[in-house]
Amino acid sequence: MARKVPEQSSNGGTFVHRVLIVLGLAALFFLAWELRMLLLMLFGAVVIATIFRAVADNICRFTGVSSGVGTALAILLVLGAIAGMVAMFGSHVGRQIETLRETLPEAWRAFEVRVVDFGLGNQLEKLVGTISTPGGGSLSGFGRTLLSIGSGITDMLVVIFAGIYLATQPHFYRTGAIKLVPPIRRKVAAETMLESERALRLWLGGQAVAMVVVGLLTGVGLWFLGMPSALVLGLLAGLLEFIPFAGPIIAAIPAVLLALAVGPEMALWVAGLYLAIQQFEGNLLTPLVQQYAVDLPGVVLLFSLIGFGTLFGTLGVILAAPLAVVMMVLVKRLYVIETLHTKTPLPGDEKKS
């Protein structure tokens, strides 16, 4: 006669099993939190790889070369284009940066004088003291700033090289990631990864158009107004267009400060120029580009910027928009479609059909 297992022992084993699962999930969450910057750098490498792969696919489509050759040509083309721009405009940009560096302190002093004339000197001193306290004004604060800049450059180089590795062997890394998923869900995981990549490509393409247009309009507009360092300020506006909401504001600050050194009328013209360009970008250019790219709701972008900036700092702010694109695809595909069984369009569905 078979011996019956006591019910109490079975319940005890189930409880221990559940406790171990909870502890394992807690340990996994803690590890992910401690490595959050590493995970964000990995996502940055994915963004870089997506750019290389998009260029490589176009090269393969138009020339008929193999995927490996197309990827190598894409990497050389992108890096060569950057090097060529530095070679052609580097000295001119360097001179304008030097002019900017020499002019900004004078512009700031002019701004302080005008603020004091309006009776707001004490408020400005409190604001400047709040901002400068963390870094300090001593040599140690300057050293920490240099270390921070050096660390940022090192992280950027790591992200670029990791992106090159991902771009050269995308199927290898994609297959390895899919194998971490239970077999029954691997098909969904593979489709989700491809859909996320497609959405990211569409967003990057649309953002590249917006960055080029905003940079050109800003540089030409400032040159027409007779502003110094118009090329650098236009380049800065184009690059910071990558960051939603905050980027255009950050780009406008040095331009308005420089204009204040010339006169209040010039400052008004420059502020009006930046405002007009952003109105054009927000009301005409972005809706036009999003018809062919990815339509991200403004509220999603805003809270993504705040949330990822709080979690990851400056790098989180820079990558907030592409992170929001990928998160939107994951929520739609894995939750709305797979869990709730509700049909919903994904970015690029109309182009795929």
C-alpha positions in Angstrom: 0.0 0.0 0.0 1.4 3.4 -1.0 2.3 5.8 1.7 0.4 9.0 1.6 2.4 12.3 1.8 1.2 14.5 4.6 -0.7 17.5 3.4 1.2 19.8 5.8 4.5 18.8 4.3 3.2 19.5 0.8 1.9 23.0 1.8 5.3 23.7 3.5 7.2 22.9 0.3 4.9 25.1 -1.7 5.4 28.0 0.7 9.2 27.6 0.6 9.1 27.5 -3.2 7.1 30.7 -3.4 9.4 32.4 -0.9 12.4 31.4 -3.0 10.7 32.8 -6.1 10.0 36.1 -4.4 13.6 36.3 -3.1 15.0 35.6 -6.6 12.8 38.3 -8.2 13.9 40.8 -5.5 17.6 39.9 -6.1 17.1 40.3 -9.8 15.4 43.6 -9.4 18.2 44.8 -7.1 20.8 43.7 -9.5 19.1 45.5 -12.4 18.8 48.6 -10.3 22.5 48.6 -9.4 23.4 48.0 -13.1 20.9 50.5 -14.5 23.5 52.7 -16.1 25.1 49.7 -17.7 21.7 48.7 -19.1 21.1 52.2 -20.4 24.5 52.2 -22.1 23.5 48.9 -23.7 20.4 50.5 -25.0 22.5 53.4 -26.3 24.6 50.8 -28.2 21.4 49.4 -29.6 20.5 52.8 -30.9 23.9 53.2 -32.5 23.6 49.7 -34.1 20.2 50.6 -35.4 21.6 53.6 -37.2 24.4 51.5 -38.8 22.0 48.7 -39.8 19.6 51.2 -41.4 22.4 52.7 -43.5 23.7 49.2 -44.3 20.3 47.9 -45.4 19.9 50.8 -47.8 23.4 50.2 -49.2 22.6 46.5 -49.7 19.3 47.3 -51.4 20.8 49.8 -53.9 24.1 48.0 -54.6 23.3 44.3 -54.1 26.3 43.6 -51.9 26.1 41.1 -49.0 25.0 42.1 -45.6 28.5 41.9 -44.1 30.0 44.2 -46.8 27.0 46.6 -46.5 27.5 46.8 -42.7 31.3 47.5 -43.1 30.5 50.2 -45.8 27.9 51.7 -43.5 30.2 52.0 -40.6 32.9 53.5 -42.7 30.4 55.9 -44.4 29.0 57.2 -41.1 32.3 57.5 -39.3 33.9 58.9 -42.5 31.1 61.5 -42.8 31.7 62.6 -39.2 35.4 62.8 -39.8 34.9 64.7 -43.0 32.7 67.3 -41.4 35.2 67.7 -38.6 38.0 68.2 -41.2 36.0 70.7 -43.3 34.4 72.7 -40.5 36.5 71.8 -37.5 38.8 74.8 -37.6 35.9 77.2 -38.3 33.9 75.7 -35.5 36.9 75.8 -33.2 37.3 79.5 -33.8 33.6 80.1 -33.1 33.7 78.0 -30.0 36.7 80.1 -28.8 34.7 83.2 -29.6 31.8 81.8 -27.7 34.0 81.0 -24.7 35.4 84.5 -24.6 32.1 86.2 -25.2 29.8 84.3 -22.8 31.3 85.6 -19.6 30.9 89.2 -20.9 27.3 88.3 -21.9 26.6 86.9 -18.4 28.0 90.1 -16.8 25.7 92.2 -19.0 22.8 90.0 -18.0 23.6 90.4 -14.3 23.7 94.2 -14.7 20.3 94.2 -16.4 18.9 91.9 -13.7 20.2 94.2 -11.0 18.6 97.2 -12.8 15.3 95.5 -12.5 15.8 94.9 -8.8 16.2 91.1 -9.0 19.9 90.9 -8.0 19.3 89.0 -4.7 17.1 86.4 -6.4 19.8 85.8 -9.1 22.5 85.4 -6.5 20.4 82.8 -4.6 19.8 80.9 -7.9 23.4 80.9 -8.9 24.5 79.8 -5.4 22.0 76.9 -5.6 23.3 75.8 -8.9 27.0 76.1 -8.1 26.9 74.5 -4.7 27.2 70.8 -5.7 30.2 71.4 -7.9 31.9 74.0 -5.8 34.2 76.7 -7.0 37.5 75.2 -5.8 40.1 73.2 -7.6 38.5 70.0 -6.3 35.2 71.0 -7.9 37.0 71.7 -11.2 38.8 68.3 -10.9 35.4 66.6 -10.4 34.1 68.4 -13.5 37.1 67.2 -15.6 36.7 63.6 -14.3 33.0 63.7 -15.1 33.7 64.9 -18.7 36.4 62.2 -19.1 34.0 59.6 -17.8 31.3 60.7 -20.2 33.7 60.6 -23.2 34.8 57.1 -22.2 31.2 55.9 -21.8 30.4 57.3 -25.3 33.3 55.5 -26.9 32.2 52.2 -25.2 28.7 52.8 -26.5 29.9 53.4 -30.1 32.2 50.4 -30.1 29.5 48.2 -28.6 27.1 49.5 -31.3 29.6 48.5 -34.0 29.8 45.0 -32.6 26.0 44.7 -32.4 25.6 46.0 -36.0 28.1 43.5 -37.4 26.4 40.4 -35.9 22.7 41.4 -35.2 21.3 37.9 -35.8 23.8 36.3 -33.3 22.9 38.7 -30.5 19.2 38.6 -31.3 19.2 34.8 -31.2 21.1 34.8 -27.9 18.6 37.2 -26.3 15.6 35.1 -27.6 17.0 31.9 -26.1 16.6 33.5 -22.6 12.8 33.5 -23.2 10.8 30.3 -22.5 10.3 28.3 -25.7 6.6 28.8 -25.8 7.0 32.6 -26.0 10.1 32.8 -28.3 8.0 33.5 -31.4 6.3 36.5 -29.7 9.7 37.7 -28.4 11.3 37.6 -31.8 8.4 39.5 -33.4 8.5 42.1 -30.7 12.2 42.7 -31.1 11.7 43.2 -34.9 8.8 45.5 -34.3 10.8 47.5 -31.8 13.7 47.8 -34.2 11.4 48.9 -37.0 9.8 51.6 -34.8 13.2 52.8 -33.6 14.4 53.1 -37.2 11.4 55.1 -38.2 11.8 57.5 -35.2 15.5 58.0 -35.8 14.8 58.8 -39.5 12.2 61.3 -38.7 14.3 62.8 -35.9 17.3 63.1 -38.3 15.2 65.2 -40.7 14.0 67.5 -37.8 17.5 67.9 -36.5 18.9 68.9 -39.9 16.1 71.4 -40.6 16.2 73.0 -37.2 20.0 73.3 -37.3 20.0 74.9 -40.7 17.2 77.3 -39.9 18.8 78.4 -36.7 22.3 78.8 -38.2 21.0 80.8 -41.2 18.7 82.9 -39.1 21.4 83.8 -36.6 23.8 84.6 -39.4 21.2 86.8 -41.0 20.7 88.7 -37.7 24.5 89.2 -37.5 25.0 87.1 -34.4 28.6 85.8 -33.6 29.2 82.0 -33.6 26.1 81.4 -35.8 27.5 78.1 -37.1 28.2 76.7 -33.6 24.8 77.8 -32.3 23.0 76.3 -35.3 24.9 73.0 -34.8 24.1 73.1 -31.1 20.4 73.6 -31.9 20.4 70.8 -34.3 22.0 68.3 -32.0 19.9 69.3 -29.0 16.7 68.8 -31.1 17.3 65.1 -30.3 16.1 65.9 -26.8 12.4 66.7 -26.7 11.2 69.9 -24.9 14.4 70.5 -22.9 16.8 70.5 -25.9 15.5 73.6 -27.7 15.4 75.6 -24.4 19.0 74.6 -23.6 20.1 75.5 -27.1 18.4 79.0 -26.9 20.1 80.0 -23.6 23.7 80.8 -24.9 22.3 82.5 -28.0 20.1 84.8 -25.9 22.9 85.6 -23.5 25.2 86.5 -26.4 22.5 88.7 -27.9 22.1 90.5 -24.5 25.8 91.5 -24.7 24.9 93.2 -28.0 21.7 94.8 -26.8 18.2 94.1 -25.6 16.8 94.5 -29.2 19.1 91.8 -30.5 18.1 89.5 -27.6 14.4 90.0 -28.5 15.2 89.2 -32.2 17.1 86.1 -31.2 14.5 84.9 -28.8 11.8 85.5 -31.4 13.8 83.5 -34.0 14.1 80.5 -31.7 10.4 80.7 -30.8 9.4 80.9 -34.5 11.6 78.0 -35.4 10.2 75.9 -32.6 6.6 76.8 -33.6 7.4 75.8 -37.1 9.0 72.5 -35.9 6.1 71.7 -33.5 3.2 72.7 -35.7 4.3 71.9 -39.2 7.6 69.9 -39.4 7.0 67.3 -36.7 3.4 66.4 -37.8 4.6 66.1 -41.4 7.5 63.9 -40.4 5.4 61.8 -38.1 3.2 60.8 -41.0 6.1 58.7 -42.2 7.8 58.0 -38.8 6.5 57.4 -35.3 3.8 59.5 -33.7 4.7 59.9 -30.0 2.1 61.7 -27.8 3.4 64.8 -26.2 2.4 63.7 -22.7 4.2 60.4 -23.2 7.4 62.3 -24.3 7.2 64.8 -21.4 6.8 62.2 -18.6 9.4 59.9 -20.3 11.8 62.8 -20.1 11.1 63.4 -16.4 11.0 59.8 -15.5 14.1 58.6 -17.3 15.9 61.8 -16.3 15.1 61.0 -12.6 16.2 57.4 -12.9 19.3 57.7 -15.1 20.4 61.4 -15.0 21.7 63.2 -18.1 22.0 60.0 -20.2 18.4 59.2 -19.4 17.3 62.6 -20.7 19.3 62.1 -23.9 17.8 58.7 -24.6 14.3 59.4 -23.2 12.6 59.7 -26.6 14.0 56.4 -28.1 13.3 54.6 -24.8 9.7 55.9 -25.0 9.4 54.6 -28.6 10.6 51.1 -27.5 8.4 51.1 -24.4 5.4 52.1 -26.4 5.9 49.1 -28.8 6.5 46.7 -25.8 3.3 47.8 -24.1 1.2 47.6 -27.3 2.6 44.3 -28.4 3.0 42.4 -25.1 0.1 43.8 -23.1 -2.6 45.2 -25.3 -2.3 42.7 -28.1 -1.0 39.5 -26.4 -2.6 39.9 -22.9 -5.8 41.9 -23.6 -6.2 40.4 -27.1 -7.1 43.9 -28.5 -6.1 44.9 -32.0 -3.9 48.0 -32.1 -1.6 49.4 -34.8 2.1 49.3 -34.3 4.6 51.8 -35.8 5.3 50.9 -39.4 2.3 48.6 -39.9 1.0 50.6 -42.8 4.4 50.4 -44.5 4.7 46.7 -43.9 1.3 46.0 -45.5 
